[in-house]
Amino acid sequence: EQVKKAVFAEEPMTMVILSDSMFRQTLHPFVKWKTEKGFRVVEAYVQDPAVGVTRESIKAYLEGMYTSPPSGIAPLTYLLIVGDVEQVPLSQSGGEITDLYYATYDGAEDYIPDVFYGRISVALPDQLQAVLDKILEYEQYRFPDPAFLNEAVLIAGVDGTFAARHGNGQINYARKLYFNASNGINAHAFLYPGSDTSDRVILDLISRGAGFVNYTGHGLYDRWINPTFHQDDIAGLMNTGKYPVMIGNGCETNIYTLGTCFAEALVRTPGRGALAYIGCTSDSYWDEDYYWSVGVGPIVSDPQYEQTSMGYYDRVFHQHAEPRESWTPSLGEMIFGGNLAVQESHSSRKKFYWEIYQLMGDPSLVPWFGLPGTREIHYPELLPPASERLDISCAPYDYIALSRDGQLLDAAHAGPLGSVTLQLPGMAPGDSLSLVVTGDRHVPFRGSVVAGNPDLPYLDLLHDELSAESREADHLVSHEEFFSLDLVLVNRGQDMPEGDTLVLRTYHPGITITDSLVRIEPLAAGESVTLRQAFGIRSGKDVRDRESFTLVMQTRGDPSGRRTFLNKTVHAPLLVSGGIRWDDRPYGNGNGIAEGGERLVCEWDLSNAGHFRTEAVTGMHVAPDPSIFGELGFPVLTSLEAGAQCTYRFTADPAVSLKGVMVAGPFLAGDGYTSVRDSFTLVPGRHFEDFGQAAGSRYPFVHDPASPWRTDPGTYASSPSSLRSGPIPDLGNSQLTIRFETGQTDTLFFSFRVSSETGYDFLVFYADSVEVDRWSGEREWASCAHVLEPGNHEITWSYRKDQSISRGADAAWIDDVIFPSQAFRQQDLSLVDILNPRSGPWLTGNETVALLVRNTGNETVTELSTRILVEGRTAHQDRFGISLLPGGEMVIQPEGSFDFEGFGDYTIHAEVFMEGDRYPGNNRIVRKVSHHKFPDLGMSLREIDRADGVFTDAVITLENLGNTRLDSIPYEIMIDGVVTDSGVRPLGLEPGRTAEMTFRLIDSLTGEIHSGVHDFMIRSTMQDSVSINDQVSGTLYWHAAGTGGDRQPAGFSLYPNPSAGGFFLVLAEPSDADLSLFLFHASGKIMGRYVIRRGEDRLYLGAGLAPGHYLLECPEKGITLHLVKPR
């Protein structure tokens, strides 16, 4: 089980110390150090009414510090309880001894902590002083001799049943992988049975000094049982200044409510004993303790890293490329990491383990395993008083804190390349700031920063942001993007008369600096400069989503080499597969069986888990095999926004000759940057279950209601998942059954896996109530085949446990069930399609549903029922008497109607069922239907209105052809291709209605348009569903005022004029070139176009004109003639 919850820390981190006010003075040096180290420390005393003395008031206060802390303080990350249970009560009044529930804030059932916590159980200030002295000496690295940190003592306790595998396995794993010479550690390992006689040797090693001690075995509240280490032995320890971190994986050694327990005695001892102790407040168990330390996997005496999940050893050392978020350097994190491993197991004691494993000590303390090293730390020791940032380079993931006079100013973890920028408050000349740098592999560093005026130029970065972005101008670094920087810099030092050069570099292999230099002109002291589009940077194709990188900027003329860090994060898409399923109903016979030559519709659930949209996604078959698929159809999917999900549909045609069990794929979906692969299994001619459906199965499996089997995507024989037995107690049983009929002798196949106690806890396989086989122990995926005779059959898988002991994952799995070829075929009804309603713009509030059903069984269907559910509303259920022969289809229209009138998406769940249906996997369809808005404005020209030489208007008829009200019309007017007017006019036009609107094309008062023929266009610029009908255009004649009226020069004559018939236009001599003539009505509407060809001298026109005034224009000659047709 993967834990979805994790602890997230904002910076500077917040530590709450929950205590009794009697310890206030003693705590002061500890609080001061923790503040200097980078914690905002909040002291919460039970005498404060806001905190209170009851567990309920304390829990409420702490939850408030986590969910809604005071302004300027990050949510609680570490909780340290100081005091015995008489001072600060346990977090629950009954049940286990635990402080766990002071650290859980997600409801009453929550048992996974939201913060890291621990307790220093002391009753007196002197006892607390002894504990804090050891912590401060350790964290500040003030040991007389730190060599003891190289020593580790690892002990497998004595137990005739479990120690050889569990105890030795844990210690061997620790020694082989981590506590060894390659890590600078001298490990003293005591394995069973040799540990039985090693009491005095172990005590002597601890007394001489060890950095880490780990015991796994039996315990009591005051001792380790065998080998024995009793709390009376603590007084004889001589490990002054050599305090170990101790872990006891065993029973009861941390029962801090019972007198002085073993853990309390070790931690309270002044100057000796232990620095901290992790142990249990109740019984612990061998399997879970093994998981806690090693991880979930086979319990063996020599475990391998590759065969286990992460235990606390792996998380502490993180030497196998474990992700940063899984590291557990501090003591509080170590307990969290161990319990996470148990949580990921199949144990029934998960909550119990979160309760009983408790830390006696400071949860924020980071122990050393081996001698820590030193590292180089670079920062300016002199800062101008007005500086707002401090850039520091150190080791990766160091924690850097800056404080002044005991007040924390800022703190943060360095990035993976060891760079960090802290924010500074205003400073006065001479101010001194304290700098502390800590890390889990390095000696703590303490330095100072002084505010003063530099004697050289000092360029300080005030602001930076991305510019000239090639992919999207969002000021965020996207994948495969070229970009520059806009920078604002100020010179907080002396004059820079010669100017200087900024140099940019990065150590990230996926980021390229294409232009690394920027010149700065001379800059006086106190002056600022803004650099636009500085540098050239490119994020590469191999940089992943949310990957961080640092740009390092330096001034070439600065002899100190001071660096300025610009930390950026890449935003990129990340495709994730949710599995592929197929359906034979759209094109095949719909019986749920893949058959050669039958087209399958494959649905691939994809999601973009990244932080930037994908490009267009397409699919492909990575290794096409014509013996499996004859044809594949992959559409192109539009881009997928960040966080969005979709179903990518493609078609696949299995080859006619396809036989046997075939793996279809791998298929690849991608956009050229991000891609994902997946596959699925086909068994032609047979029903086949790979448990890839979200509901678990398409087949009528019957589960034990007390412990149902469940889908497990974490392990499978073939992708995407398997079915796993449910959790059960001792003597429990998790059972799974399926029934079917077969008409001939045939074979049932399935894959199985078991992880259990060998010889005691079994996966048992039954056929018709007869046990066929059983399996136990650690068995990887294997296959089973069982022959069945004709008839009805009941198949059962049962995971059963005996009266005690659990091993491994304590579970069984099945996968890839291949049923006999005639199974589920006697009676089978298939819902093929939802014919109505369909997505569109014209859905109503009274839509009926029509279903297409097919008889895919071997017997006539005489009755069926339907169930329709739309958007979670009350289902409509109907029953129909029918006669549907095998292979036949019919349309079923259930009674009633549904309301789809509102715009939006509707999900229809449709199901058909009948008595005795053997295969329910084809009975249901879920479809999304969209009633979408359909804005559509139609425009047509009604008439042209004009006053010659004054204006010309177009009267437009507007019609709402869509399904939504149009409140306004954005428009633009063009004359001869040039926009002369634009704007927005109110409209208020309901669907199906029309309106008229007048647009002024030409106005002599607002523009100069020369006389002559002009093209015009009026168009709507709204987002329209149909763009072809949202504009009108034409040609008009404009006679500008004051141009002299008609001109009829010598050589042209028009007669008769006026004329009730036609007109003759006669030239004095034949034309020497083609002449174009345009005839306009006085309104401006063009009535015709004529041509006098070269060599011709006359033209007859206008015989069919209606009475009225007309204009005849010849642009080549610059003439306009007035024609009159009398009534």
N, C-alpha and C positions, 0 to 999 in steps of 0.2 A: 504494500500500500504506500503510494507516494504521498508525502505530507505536503499539503498545499499552503500551509501556514509557515511563516518564517519571521525572524526578528529583523526589523529594519531600523537603522540608527541614523538620525539626522545629526549634523555636526554644528557646533561642538556637542559632544555627547553629554547627556544628563545622567547624573547619579543621585539617587535619593538614599540617604542614610536614615533608616527608621530606627529609633532608639528611645531610651529613657533619658530624661534631662540630667540624671546623675552622671552620665558619661560625657556631657557636653564639653567640659574643659579638657578631658583626656583626648577627645577626638580632634581638638583644634589643630595640632601639627599634621595629622593625617588629612584633614580637610584642606589645609594649606597646600600640602604636596599634591593632592589629587587635582586641585584647582590649577596649580602650575603645570601639571601633566596634561591638562586639556579637558577636564570635566567641569561642567557647571554643577556644583554640588549643592543639593537642597537638603538641609537638615530638618527632619520631621520628628518631633518628639511627642510621645503619647500624651504628655501633659497639655499640649496645645489643643484647644477645643476643636480646631479644624482637622486634627488628626484623630484624637480620641483614644480611649483605652480598649475599646471592644474591637473584635476582629471585623465586625461589620463596618464600623466607622473608619477603621484603618484601610479596609479594602476600598471603600468609597473614595477616600482621599487619594490613594495610589491610582485608582482608575481615572480619577480626574487629572492627575499628573500625566497620565498617558494619553487620554483622549482630548483634553483641553487644558494644556499647561499654561501658566502665566505667559504674558507677552515677553518675547525675547528669550524664552527657554524652550529647547526642543523637547519633544515627548521623551518620557523616561526610557532609558536603555538599560541601566544597571540599578538593581535594588540590593542594598546591603542592610541586613537586619543586625543590629548590635544589641545584645542582651539575651539572657536566658528566657525561657517561656514564662517565667514570673514577671519579667519586664515587658516582653512583647509576646502576646499569645500566639499559638499555632493558627494557621489559616483556616482550620475547620475544627469543630468541637468534637466530632467523632470520626471514626474511620482511621485512616493511616496517619502517622505522625509526619506532618509535611507543612512546609511554607509555600507550596506550589500555588495555592489559590490566591495568594497575594500578587501573583504575577500573571494571572489570566484575566482577560477583559472582554471576552467574546461570548458572554452568557453563562448560565448556570451549568451547562453541560460541557463547557470548554475545559480541557485539561492539558492543552499544549501552551506553554507560557509565551507571552508576548514580550517579556523582558528577561534578561539574565539575572539570576538572584543567588544569594548565599547568606549564611548567618554566622556571625562570630558570637558564639554562645558563652557569655561571661556573666557573672553575677556581681562582680565588684570592679571598681575602676582600676585597681592594681592588676587584676587579671587582664583587663582590656589593654592596659599599658604594655604588658608583656607581649601580647599578640601584635599590637601595632608596631612595637619596636622591631620585631622580626620582619614585618611587611615592609617598613620603610627602609631598613637595612638592605633587604632583598631588591626592592624596586629601584633604589638609588645606587645599587651596585657598590655597597660599602663593606664588602666581605674582607675579613683578614686574609683569606686565601680562597679564591673562587674555584680552585681546581676540583673541588668536590662536585661541581656541576657536571663534570665528565663521567661521574659514576652513577650507575643505575642498578637497582636490585629488583629482579623479576622472579616471582615465586608462584609455582603451581602447587596448591595445597593438596592434602592427602584425602583421597576418596577412592575406594576400591572399584566403584562403578563408573565414575565420570572423569576422574582426574586424568587418565591416560589420553583421552580424546579431547575433552573440553579444556581442562587446565593446561595440559601440555600444548594443545593446539594454539591457545591464546598466547602463551609465553613464546613458543617457537615463532609465531607470526611476528610478534613484537621484536624479537631479537634478530630474526633473519632480515626483516625489511627496514627497521628503524634504529633500534638500540644496538649499534654496532660501530666498528672502527671507521667506516666510511662517513659516519656522521660525528666522529670524534668522541664517541661514547664507549666507555668500558662497561659492558653489561655483565653482571653476575646473575646468571640464570639458574634457578633451582627447579628441576623437573621432577614429576612423580615417577618412580617412588623414592628417588634419592632425597627429596625434600623432607621426608619423614624424620630424618636424623640430622637436620641442618639448622636446628633452632639457634644454637649458640653462634654459628658462623654468620647467620643472617643478622642477628642482633649486633654482632661485632662490626659488620659492614655498615650498618645504619649508624652505629655509634661513631665510627671513624669519619662518616660524612658521605652522603649520597644526595644527588640532585633530584632523583625520582625513585620512588618505591611503589611497586604494584604487586598486590597479593590477590589471587583468585582461589577461593576455597571456603571452608566453613568458618563461621565466626559467631561470637556472642557479643553482648553489649560492651564487654570490657576486654575483649581479646580476639586475636586470630587463634583458631583452635589448634591446627596442625599443619605446618610447624607453628609452635606456640610463640606468641608475642603478647604478653599480658600487660595491662596498664601499669602493673607494679614494676615492670622492667624499664619503664620510661625514666624513672629516677636515676637509673644507672647509665643512661646514655651520655656520651661525652662529645656530642656533635655541636659544640658551641660555635655559632656562626656558620653552621653547615646544615641548614634546615631543608629537608626534602618536601616536595609535593608528594602526597601519598594517596593511593587509590586502593580501596578494599572492595573487590568484587565478591561479596559474600554477605552473609546474614548479619544484621542487627548492630554492626559496629558503630553506627552513628545514631543510636537512639538517645537523643539529647534531652529527652524528658525523664530519663531514668538515672537519677544520681548524676555522677560524672561518668559519661561513657568513654569508650576508647578514643574516639575522635576528639572529644573535648579535652581529654587529658593530654593528648599529643600536642594540640594547638595551643593550649593554655600554658604549657610549661615554659617558664622564662628562659630565654637564651639558648634553649635546646628543643628537642622534640621535633615537631613538624611545622612547616609553614602553613599548610592547608591540608584538608583531608576530604576526599570524596568517598562516600559510603552510603549504606542502606539503613533505613530506620525500621526495616522489617525483614522477613525472609526474602532471599533472592534465589534465583534458579539458574541451573547450569546452562541450559540452552540460551536463555535471554542474556545472561552475563557474557556468554561467548559472542552473541550478536552485538552486544553493547560495545565490545572491544574490537572484534575482528570484522564484523559486518555479517549480513545474512548470506548464507551459503552452506555448502556441505560442512558438517561438523566433523573434522578430521584432526589428526595430531600434527599434520603439516599442511595447513591451509595455504592456498595460493591467492594472490591478489586478484587475478583475473576471474576467480570463481566466487567472489563475494562482493556484496555491495560495500559501501563505505562504513567502517566503524570509526570509533573515536581516534584510534591510532592514525588512520589514514587522513582524517580531517586535521589533526594536530600537525602532522609532518608535511602533508600535501606535496609529496615528491613524485606523484604520478600524473601530473597535469590535471589535478582536480580543479574545478572552477573556483574562482576566488570566493564566490558566495558560499561555498561549502567549507571554507577554512574555519577552524575553531581555536584560535590562539589563546584566549583567556579561559580561566577556570570555569566561569559561568557558561561559556560556549562549549567547553569540553563535555559537561554534563548534557547539554542540549544535543551535541553530536552523538553521544552514546545512546541516548534515548530515541533519537531519530532512527537509528539502526533497528532498534526493537520495534518502533512504530512501523517500519517497512517490512517487518516479518509477518508471519501468520500467527503470532502469539496471541493468546487470549488475555495476556497480562499487560497490554500496552499502557493503559491508564495507570495501573498499579505501579509500573516502573517509573512513570513520570512523577508519581507521588513519593516513592520511597528513596530514590537516589537524591541525596541532599549534599550540599557543599558546606563544609565547616571552614569558612574563610572568606576572603574578598573575591567576589565574582569577576572584578575587573582586572585582577592580577594576571599578568602574562608570564608563565614560567619559562625558564630556559632549559633546553635539553641539550647539554653540552655547553662548552664555553662559548659565550657570545663573541662575535667579532666587532670590529670597528668599521666605520664607513666615512667617506668624505662628505662633508656638509658645506655647501656654498651659499652664502647670503651676504648682503652688504651690512657691515657692522655699524656704518654711519649712514643715517637716513636724514634727508631734509625734513624739517618739522611738518611741512604740509603734505608729505607723502601719504597716499591713500592705500598703498599695497606693498606687501613684502613678498618677493619671489625667492623661493628656497629650492635648492636641489639636494636630494638626500637619497636614501635607499628606497626601492619600491615599497609602497604601502606603509611606510613609517607614519607615525602619528606626531604631528607637529603642533605645539601650543605656544601662544604668545600671551604674556600677562604683564601687568604693571601694578606694583604695590599690592599684590595678592588678589587682584581682580583679573579674571580671564578676559582677554580681548577677542581672541579668535583661536580656533583649532580645527584641523582637518587632516585627513589621511592623504598622503601622497598618492599619485597615480602609479600605474604599472611601470613607468619610466623614471619614477622618483622625483617628480616635480610637484610643487604645490604653491598656491598663492593665498596669502592671508590678508584680510582686510584690516586696515589701521584706523584708529580714531585720530582726532586732532592731537598733535603733540607740541609741547613747548621746548625750546632749545634746552638741552641738558637732560631731558627725560631719558630714563633708562628702562628698557623693556627686557623681560626675562624670556628666553627662548629655551624650550625643552623638546627634545626629539627622542621618541622611544619606538622600539620595534621588537618583534619576537625573536630576532636572530642577532641583535646588536646591543652593545653597551649603551645605556642612556647618555645622551649628550645634553649639556647645559651650557648655554651661551647668553650673550646679551646684545641688544641693539640700542645704540645711543642716537638721539635726535640732535642734529647739528648741521651747520652749513658746509657743504662740500667745497673744496677749493678747486674743483674742476666742473665743467658742465655736467649736468645730471638730468637726462631725459626720463621723464616719468610718463607712463601710459595712463591717460584719463579715460579713454573709451575706445572700443574697437567693435566693428560689426562687419559682416560679410557684404561684399558688393560685387557687381559684374558677374552674377551667378549664371552659369550657362544652362542650368536645368530649371530652376524656379527661383524667383526673387522673393524668398521667404526668410532670408538671413539665417538659414540653417544649412549645414553641410549635407548635401545629398550624395548618394553614390554616383560615381563616375561623373563628377561635376568639376568644371573649371571655375575658380572664383578668385577674387582679390579681397583686400581688406581696406576699409576706411578707418583711419587711425587719427586720434586726437592726442597730441603729446605736448607736454609742458617742460620747459627747462627750469628745474628747481635749483640748479647750481649756478656756476659762473657763466659769463658770456661765452658764446660759441661763435667767434668771429669768422672762422673758416668754414663753418658748416660741418657736416659729417655724413656718414653713410650708415644706414641701417642694414643689417644682415639677418636673413631669416633662414632657419633650418629646422628639420625635424628628424627624429630617429625612427619614425614609424615606416616600415617597409612599403605600406600601401599608400602612402601620401608622397607626392612628388612636388618639389618646389621648382616651378618652371622659370621663375624670375625671382632671384633671391636678394637683390640689391635695390635700395631706394635712397636717393640722394636727398639730404636735408640742407636747405639753404642756411646761411648764418642766422643765429637765433640768440637774442639777448636774454639775459637772466630774467626769469619771470614771464617771458613771452611763451605763447602756445602756437602750435601749428597743426593744421588739418591736412592730412595726406589722403587724397582720394584714389581709390583703386590701386593701392600699393601692393606690390609683390604679385606673383602669379603662383597659384597652388592648384593642384589637381588631386581629387580623391580617386583612388584606383578601383578596379573591378573586384579586387579580392578583399576589400574592406567590408566587413559585415555590419549588419544593423546594430546600432547602439554601441559600436566600437569607438572608444575614445582615443584621441591622439593629442599631442602637445606640440605647438609651434613655439620655437625658441627664438627670441629676437634679441640681438645685441647691437650695441653701437660700436662701430669699428674703432673709433678713437678713444674708447673708455679703457684705460689701462687695467682697471680692476676686473674686467671680463664679466661684469654684472649682467645677469640674464633676466629677461622678462618672459613669462610663460603665458601662452594663450591656449587654454584647454578647450577643445572642441569635441563634438560627438557626431558621428555619422548617422544619418537617417536613411534607411534603405528598406526595400521590401524583403519579406521572408515568407516564401510559400511553405505551407504545412499540409500534409495529406491526412484526411480523415477516413481513408479507405475507399475502395472501389466495389460497387455492387452492380449487378446486371439484371435486366428484365427482358423477358421474351414476349411480353404481351403486345407492345406496339406493332411489331412486324411478324412475330411468330405465332405459335399456337397458344401461348400463355399458360402452359402447364408447369412452368417452373423448372423445366429440364433443358439444359443446353444441348442442342442437336446440330449435327453437321448440316450446313447449308441454311441455317436459320439465323436471321439477323438479330443481334442482341443490341439493346440500348444500354450502354454503360454509364453509370453516374458516379463521378469521382468528386467527393467532397473536398474542396480546397478552401484554405483560409490564408489571409495575409497577416501573419503574426508580427510583421515588421512595422516600421514607423514612416513609410513612404509608399505611395501607390506603385503598383507594378506597371510595366508597359503591357501591351496586348499579349495575353497568354495563349500559347498554342501547345498542342500535344504531339507526341510521336511515339512510335513503337521502337524501343532502343535497338532491338535485334530482331527484325522482321523474319518470321518463319512461315512460308506459304503452306506448310503442312498443318499449321494451327489456324491461321486466319487467311482467308482468301482476299478480303478487303477490309480496310479500316478507314473510318471517316472522322477526321479531327477538325472541328471548327476552330475559328479564332475567337477567343474570349476577350472582351474589352478589358481595359485595365481594372485592377482590383484595388480599391482604396485600403489604406492602413486599417487593420482591425476588421475588415469586411470578410464575409464568408460567401461562398457561392458553390453551386453544383456544376461541374464541368461535364457536359454530356458529349459522348462520342459513340459512334456505332462500330460494331465488330461483327464480321461474318465468319463464323467458324467454318473451316474447310469441311467439305462433304465427307471426306475420308477420316475425319478426326475420331480417334479412339483412345481409350485409356484415360489416365489421369494426367492432365496437362496444366502446366503453370503458364498462365497468360501474362505476358509482360517480360521484362519490366517496361512499364509505360513511363514516359517523362512528360511533365508539364512545366513550362517555364517561359520566361520573357527575355531570355538572353543574359540576364544577370542572376536571377534567383531561379532555382528549379527544384523539383521534388520528384521522386520515383516511387512507384508502387506497382503491385501486381495482384492477380487473383487466380484462383484455381478453377478449372473446368473439368467436369466429368461427363462427357457426352452420353446421353441415353439413360442417365440415372439421377435420382434426387441426391443432392450433395449439400452438406452443411459445414461451412467453415466458421460459423459464429461471427460473421462480419457485420451483421445487422445491429443497429443501435439498441433494439429491443432484446437482443441476445440470440434469437433464433427465428427462422421462418416456419419451424415445424412444431407439432403439438407435444413438446416435452412437458412432463408433469414434474414439478419440483416439490421437494419436501418443504412445507411452509415454515417449519421451525428453523431450517438451515438451507435455504435455496442456493443452488449453484449460480455463479455469476460470471459475466464476461470478463476476461483478463487480457488486456492488450499488452501486458508485459512479457508474456511467454506464449508461444504458439508453435504448432508444427508447421503451419503455413500462415502467411499474413491474411488478415490483420489481427486476429485474436483467437483465444480458445475459451473453453468453459471450465471454470474452477469450482471445486467443491466449497461449500460454505463452512464457516468456522464452527467447530463443535467442541464440547467439553469431553472429558474422559467418559468412556462408554457411550459416546454419542455416535450419530449416524447421519450423513448427508446423502440423500438419495435422489436419483434422477431416472425417470422412466419415460419410455415412448412406446406407442402401440401402432401396429400397421398390419396390413394383409399382403401376402404375396401369392401369386398364382402358379409359381413354379419353383423348383429347387434353385436356390441362388445363395449368394454370399453377402454378409454384412461386414464392412471394413470400418475401422476407426484407428486413430492414433491416441496414445495415452502417455501420461507422465505421472510419476509418484515421487514425493519427498516426505518420508515418514520414518517412524521407528521400525527398523528391520525386524520382521517376524511377528510384529504385534499390531501395527496399524496398517490396514490394507485398503486398496482399491479392489473391490470385488465386482466381477462382471457376471450378470445373470441373463439367461435366455429362457423365457417361459418359466420363471421361478426356479430354474435349475442353475446352480453355480457352474460357470464355464471355466473361469480362471480367477486368480487373485495375484496382486503384486504389492510389494512393500519395499522400504528402504529408499535409496537414492537411485532412481531409474530415469534416465533421460528419455527423450521422446522415442517411442517404439510403436509398431503397428500390430494390430490384432485382426484376424479374419475368422469369421464363424459362419458355417453353412447352415441355412435354414430350409426346412421343407415347406411345401405349399401349405397355406393356412394363415390363421391369425396369430400374431406374435406379440409378446411383451418383452421389451429389452430394458434392463436396469443396470445402472452403474451406482455403486454405493461405496462411499468412503467411510470406513468404520474404525473406531479407536477402542483400545482395551482400557483397563481401569486406571492406568497411570502412565506418566512419562510421555513427553513429546519430543520429536526429533525433526530436524530439517525445517521445511516450510509447513509441515503438518497438513498436507493437502494433496489432492489428486486433480488431474486435468484430463479432458478429452478434447479432440479436435478432428477435423476432416472426416466426418462420418459419411460413408458412402453406403446408401441404402440399396437393397435389392432392386432390380430393374422394374419390377411390377409394383413396388410399394407406393402407396398413396394414390393409385390410379383408378380405384374402383368408383369412388364418388369424389368429384372435384369440380368446384364451381370457381370460375375466374372472373374478376372484375377487370375488364380490359381497358376501359376509358371512361372519363367524365365528359360527355358530349356537350353538356350545357350546365351552367353558363361558361362562356369564354371571356377572356380579357378583352376589354374594348371601352369605347367612350359612351356607349348608350345603354349601360346597365340600369335597371330600374329597382324600385322597392318591392317588386312582385315577381322575382325570378324563380322559375322552377328548375329542378335538377333532373337531368337525363343521364342514365348510366347504360353503358354497353357491357353486357355480360356474355360469357361463353361457357359452354359445358365442356370442360377439359377432362372429364372422367369417362368411364366406360358404361355408365348407367344413365337412363333418362332422369332429368331433374323435373320434379313435379311441384316443388314448392321452394320458395326462397324468401329471405327477409333482407331488408336494407336498413342501414343506419346512416344518417347524414348529420354532420355537425359542422357548423360554420362559425369560426371565430369564437369557440368556446360557448356558444349559445346552446340552449336546450336541443338535444338531438331529436330528429324526426325518425321514427321507426315505422316501417310498413312491412306487411307480409303479402306475398303474391302467390296465387295458384297458377302454375304454368305447365307447359309440356315442352321441354327443351331437350332434343335428342343429342347424343354424343357428338361433339364437334360443331353443334349449332350455336348461333348467336341471336340475341334479341336485345331490344332497347327497353329499359325499365324506367318509368317515370314515377318516382314516389310522390305521394300526396303532399300538399302544402307548398309554400313558397318561402323565399328568403329575401331579405332586404339588402340590396347591393347599391342603393341609391347614392349614398355618400361616397365621395371620391376617396380612393385609397386601395390598399391591398387586403384581400380576404383569403383566409386559408380554409379550404374545404377538405374535411375528412369524410371520405365515403367508404362504406364497407358493405359487402354482401356476404351472407352466410346461409347455410342450410344444415339440416339435421344430417349428421353422418359425414360431413365434409372431411376428407382425410388429409388434405393439404391446405392449411390456412394461409400459406405464404403468398398466395396470389389473390387474396380476398379484399385487399385494402389499397386505396390510392389516396395520397395527400397531395393536393394541388393548390397552388397560389393563383388566385384570379385577381386581376387589377382593374378597377374602374378608374380610368385615368382621365384627367382633364384634357380637353381637346379644343383649345382656342383656335378659331378659324374665322377670319374676317374676309368677306368677299367684297370687292370694289368694282364698280362699273361706271362708265361715263354717261351721265344723263344728257347734258348739253353744255355748250360753251356760251357764256354771256359776255358781251363786250360793249364798251363805249369807245368808239374809234379814237385812238390817240390818248385815251385816258386810262383804261384798264381792260384786262381780259380775265374772266373768272371761269373755273371749271366747276360744274355742279355734279357731285359724285353721289351715287347711291351706295350706301354701306349696308351689308347684310351679315348678321351673326350666323354663320353656318356651323358653329361649334356647339359645345355643350356647357359653356360657362359664361357668365355675364362678362361683358367687356366694358370696363368703367371708363376707359380713355383710349385714345388713338395717338400714338407717337407717329410722326410723319416727316417726310421731307419732299421738297419740290425741286425738280431739276429742269433747267432750260438749256438745251444744247449740251447736255452732259455735265453742267455745272450746277451745284446745289445753290439755289437762290433763297430758300426759306426752309426752316425746320422748326419743330416744336411738338407740344403735346396738347391735345384738345379733349375736354371731357366728352364722354359719349353715353354711358349708361345704357347699353344695348343688351337686352336679354336674348337668350338663344332663340333663333327662329324669327326675330324681328328685324325690320329694316329702318333706315333713317337716311336723310339727305344732308349733305354737308357741302358748303361752298368753299373752294380754295382759290385764292387770288394768284393767278399765274404771273401776270405782268401788271405793274402799277407805275404810271408815269411819274408819280410823286416820289417813289422810293428807289428807282433804279433806271438806268439808261439802257434800253434795248433798241437796237437799230431796226428800222423798217425792214420787213422781209419775212421769209419763211423760217420758222423755228420748230424744233422738236421739243416736246415737253413730256414729263413723267411726274406722277404723284404716287408715292408708295408709302405703305405702312411699314414702320421699322420694328413693330412688336414681334416677340418670339411667337411664331405662328406655326400651327401643325401642317398647314398646306400653304406654301409660299407662292404658288403659281398664280393665285387669284387675289393677291393683296396689293396690286398696283394697276394703274391705268396709264396709257401713254398715247400720244398722237402728234399731229403736226398742225400748227396754226399760222395765221398771217397776222403780223402786227404792223400797223401803220402809225409810225411815230408822229406826234403832233408837230406842226411847224415845218413839215418837209416839202410843202409846195403843192400838195394835192396831186391829181393825175397829170402825167406827162405824156404827150403824144407828139413826139418830135417828127420832123419831116422824114418821109420815107416809110411811115406806118399809117395805115388807115383802117378803121373799124366801122363796118356798116352792115345792115342798118343798126342803129343804136338810138333809142330803145328799139327792141324787136320782140314780137310775140313768138317768133320761131327761133332760128339760129342766127349766128353772127359770122361774118367773113372778116378775117384779119389778113390784110394784103400788104406785102412789102413792095417798095418802089422798085427793087431789083432783087434777083435771087440771093439767098443768104450765102455768105462765104464760110459758114460753120454751122454745126447743129445748135439750135436754140431751144432751151427748155422754158416752158410756160406753165404757170400754176394758176388755177382758177379757185378763188375763195368765195364763200358766202360772206356777206357783210359781218356775220357773227364771228368770223375767223375760222370757220370750219372749211377744210380743204374739200373741193368738189371734184377736182380732176387734175391730171398732169398731161401735157401735150408736148410734142416735139416737132419743130420745123427742121427738116433735114437739110443738109448742105445742098445748095443748088435749087431748093424749092423757094416759092415766093408767096404762098398763101396757105390759109388754114381755115376750116369750117368747124365751128364748135357751138355748144350750148343749146342745141335744138330741144333737148329734153329737160331743160331747167325749169323749176317752178318759178312763179312770179317772185320778184325780189331784186335786191341790189347785189352785185357781184364785182369782184376785182380780179383782173388778169395781170399777172406779174411776169416779167422776163428779167431774171436776175442778171444775165449776161449783158443786157443792154441798159439795165437800170431804169426800166420803164414800168409804170403801173397804169392800166386802163380801167375805167369804170364802165360796167355793163348794167343795163336796166332791162328787166323783163316785166312789162306792165301786166296788170291783172286783166 
